[in-house]
Amino acid sequence: MPKRVVRIAPDAERQFSQLPAADRGRLRDAIKACLEDDDAAVNTRNRFRLRRPSELAHLELRVDDLRVFYRIAGDEVQVALIGRKKGNQLFVEGKKVKI
């Protein structure tokens, strides 16, 4: 499978830049390994389809307590949202969100 191009939406870019430096590094490495180099459409323990797909994304990547929500369009992975999971709640830019 050839590499896919990862496109990060402006909202996700802003959310990424607000993360602490250590989290940004971890997330950057995970996105490259799991979404760009590997087949982003194949389910794994930390990369899977959402039970209820939303307008924003169909798939989720878990990196510890961080979540990356994305969709696949042809040879492109479109990252739509980056958040942090606390318990059973998702927070994006400090606000509780329901996907």
Secondary structure, 3 states (H helix, E strand, C coil): CCCCEEEECHHHHHHHHCCCHHHHHHHHHHHHHHHHHCCCCCCCCCEEECCCCCCCCCEEEEECCEEEEEEEECCEEEEEEEEEEECCEEEECCEEECC
